[in-house]
Amino acid sequence: LTNITNHGAAFSFSIGSDSTNRIFFIVLSIITIFIVFYLALKTKSKLEIIAFFLILGGAFGNLIDRIV
């Protein structure tokens, strides 16, 4: 077994240094949260609302991981 650390996102996606990556993904998470929350407010279907809030839960989890 070999320990490998991924400093980027999925598939080692990276746009620069570690601090640049962190800021980029924090901003991306915040934008995603606002867009999905807006979509959740616009829909009338309970199933879509549940789906949007599950996506929001994942986005908040990613945001917390990036900040910590």
C-alpha positions as a Python dict, from the first residue, in 0.01 Angstrom:
ca = {
    (1, 'L'): (0, 0, 0),
    (2, 'T'): (115, 351, -79),
    (3, 'N'): (-13, 668, 88),
    (4, 'I'): (-92, 939, -169),
    (5, 'T'): (-226, 1282, -76),
    (6, 'N'): (-456, 1466, -316),
    (7, 'H'): (-409, 1842, -273),
    (8, 'G'): (-668, 1935, -535),
    (9, 'A'): (-1021, 1817, -589),
    (10, 'A'): (-1149, 1513, -778),
    (11, 'F'): (-888, 1362, -1010),
    (12, 'S'): (-626, 1599, -860),
    (13, 'F'): (-790, 1900, -1027),
    (14, 'S'): (-578, 2197, -927),
    (15, 'I'): (-551, 2561, -1031),
    (16, 'G'): (-234, 2664, -849),
    (17, 'S'): (-98, 2658, -497),
    (18, 'D'): (-282, 2499, -204),
    (19, 'S'): (-409, 2836, -76),
    (20, 'T'): (-537, 2930, -423),
    (21, 'N'): (-716, 2596, -449),
    (22, 'R'): (-872, 2641, -106),
    (23, 'I'): (-1005, 2989, -186),
    (24, 'F'): (-1132, 2879, -528),
    (25, 'F'): (-1325, 2581, -389),
    (26, 'I'): (-1465, 2783, -97),
    (27, 'V'): (-1599, 3043, -342),
    (28, 'L'): (-1730, 2769, -570),
    (29, 'S'): (-1911, 2604, -276),
    (30, 'I'): (-2070, 2933, -170),
    (31, 'I'): (-2190, 3004, -525),
    (32, 'T'): (-2334, 2651, -549),
    (33, 'I'): (-2515, 2695, -217),
    (34, 'F'): (-2678, 3020, -331),
    (35, 'I'): (-2784, 2879, -669),
    (36, 'V'): (-2929, 2557, -527),
    (37, 'F'): (-3106, 2744, -244),
    (38, 'Y'): (-3261, 2981, -501),
    (39, 'L'): (-3378, 2684, -710),
    (40, 'A'): (-3523, 2515, -400),
    (41, 'L'): (-3727, 2828, -322),
    (42, 'K'): (-3865, 2846, -678),
    (43, 'T'): (-3991, 2488, -704),
    (44, 'K'): (-4329, 2359, -588),
    (45, 'S'): (-4255, 1986, -597),
    (46, 'K'): (-4178, 1830, -258),
    (47, 'L'): (-3950, 1573, -422),
    (48, 'E'): (-3746, 1846, -591),
    (49, 'I'): (-3723, 2041, -265),
    (50, 'I'): (-3589, 1731, -89),
    (51, 'A'): (-3339, 1672, -370),
    (52, 'F'): (-3219, 2033, -361),
    (53, 'F'): (-3172, 2026, 15),
    (54, 'L'): (-2975, 1702, -11),
    (55, 'I'): (-2748, 1877, -261),
    (56, 'L'): (-2724, 2172, -21),
    (57, 'G'): (-2618, 1936, 257),
    (58, 'G'): (-2334, 1807, 40),
    (59, 'A'): (-2230, 2159, -58),
    (60, 'F'): (-2224, 2270, 307),
    (61, 'G'): (-2019, 1960, 394),
    (62, 'N'): (-1767, 2044, 122),
    (63, 'L'): (-1752, 2405, 240),
    (64, 'I'): (-1684, 2299, 599),
    (65, 'D'): (-1414, 2054, 484),
    (66, 'R'): (-1241, 2324, 278),
    (67, 'I'): (-1251, 2580, 558),
    (68, 'V'): (-1125, 2340, 824),
}
